[in-house]
Amino acid sequence: MRNARPDLVPMSERFRSARIPLFQVVDDLSLYKPASFVQRWYALTLDIAFLGPLNVLVGIPFARQLEHLEVLGQTPKLILLGLFIKLTPILIYVVFPTWLTGQTLGKRMVGIKIIQSDYRPSLSLGQVFLRETLGKLLVLLTLGFGIIAVFSSRRRRGWHDRLSRTMVIDVS
């Protein structure tokens, strides 16, 4: 028995490469294989492509207000409004859909899903918020070293996945 850890559910070697049809409902999520780095990269690229226009749409109504606050020298209000403008699209597009379904639009198109590391499908809002904000900030601050863990881990979990106790599976 290799590295038996009580908090992990072992994935059978026999099912690791099994492909499960989309129309078939499978309760045992350990039958799915971990998502590849390429799938995760494609999903991230699509998510950025969808998030960019949403970011602009949320910011447009506040552009005049931001200029007004800057001219008046009200820096604290300017920072708070700017933070609100930047976080709103992330909450709308990334955090809430991931919390409700385990997928953003990009992940859904690629066929991958975020689940808990013990193969439970439901994610808590705290887990998603931790993964998508602090976890990915950690990856950015370390200049992407947290992504290297995706290559070196058997279950392909990055630092943001380990921090939030999640993993990404291929459901296509």
N, C-alpha and C positions, 0 to 999 in steps of 0.2 A: 504494500500500500504506500503510494508516494505522497509525501508531505500532507498527511491527513490533518486538515484544519476543521474544527467543529462548526465554524461559521460559514463554510462553503459547501454547497451541494455538488458532488462530483458529476461531471458530464461523461457519459458513457462514450468510450472511443468509437463504438460502432455507429453512433448517431451523429458524431461530430460533423460529418460531411453530408448528412441527409438533407435533401431539399423537400420542404413541406409545401404543398400547393396552397395558394392564397384562399381558396374556397373551403379548405379544411380547417376546422377549429381544433386547436391543440391546447389542452390545459397545461401540459408539462412543457414549460418554456425551456427547460434544459435540453430539449431535442434540437433547438435551433443552434446554429453555429455563430460564433462572435462575428460581428461585422468587420470587414477588412479595412485597412487604412484608406484604400482607394475609394471605397464606398463612403466612408466618413468624410473624405476630402470633397467628393462630388456633392454630398449633402450640404457641407459647409459653404461651398461655392454657390449653390443654389440659394441657400438661406441668405447669404450676403447680397445676392442679386435681388431678392425680394425685400430685404430689410432696408436697402438703400432708398428706394422710392418712398417707402412708408415713413422713413426718417424725415425725408423732405416734406412730405404731406403734413406731418405733425408739426414741423418747424415753421412752415409758411405763415400760419395765422399769428405766430408770436414774434415774427421778425421785426415789426415796427415797435412792439413793446420792448424788445431787447435793445434796439437802438435808442429808444427813449430813456431806458434805465442807464445805459452807458453814458449818454450825454449828461444826465443828472448826477452821475457819479455814485449811483446806488449799487455798489459792488455786491453786498450780500444778497440783495434781491436778484441781481443779475446772475449770480452763481446758482442760486436756488432755482430760478426759472430755467436756466440752461441745463441744469441737472435733470429737471422734470422733463424737458424737451428730449433729452438723450435717453432717459430711462423708459419713457412711455412706449416707444416702438419695441424696445426689447421685451417689456412686459407683455405687450399685445401679441407680438409675433413669436417670441421664443418661450417665455416662462409659462404663460397660461396654457398654450396648446400642448407643451411638453408635460405639464402637470395633469391635464385632462386626458390626453391620449398617448403620451410617451413619444410623440412625433411632432416635428415642425413640418411645414409644407415640403421643404427640401428633403427631409428624412423620409417622408411618405413617398415622394417621387422616386427616391433611390431604393426604397424597400428595407429601411433599417428602423429600429425602434429602441428606445431607452427603457430598461427595466431595472429593478433592484438587483444587486449582486447575488442575492439568494434566490433568484428566478421568480420573484413575485412581480406581477405586472404593474401594480399600482404604485405610483410615486407620491411622496408627500410634497406639499408646496415648499417646505423647508429644504428638502433634498434638491428639488429642481432649482430653487433660488441659489443654494450653495454651489451647485454644479455650474450653473450658467453665469453666475456673477463672480463670486470669489474664486472658484476653481479655475475658470478661464482667465481671470485676471492673474492668478498665480502662474499659469502657463505663459501668458504674455510677458510678465515681469522676468521670467527666467529665459526669455528669448526662445521659447518653444521647446525647451528641454523636457517639459512635461509630456510632450507628444512622443518623444523617443520611447517612453514606457509602452506605448501602443505596439511598437515593434518587438519589444523584449518580453512582453507579458503573454502567457499562453492564452489568456482570455481577452487579450487586446484592450486593456484598460489603461487610459491615461491618468495623469495626476488628478484631473478634475473628476474622473470617474471614481478613483480610489477615495478621494476626499468626501464625496457624496454617497459612497457605497452603491454605485450604479454600474451598469455595463450596457453596451450597445450590441444588439443581435441583428442578424440578417433574417428578415421575415419575407423576403421575396421568393 
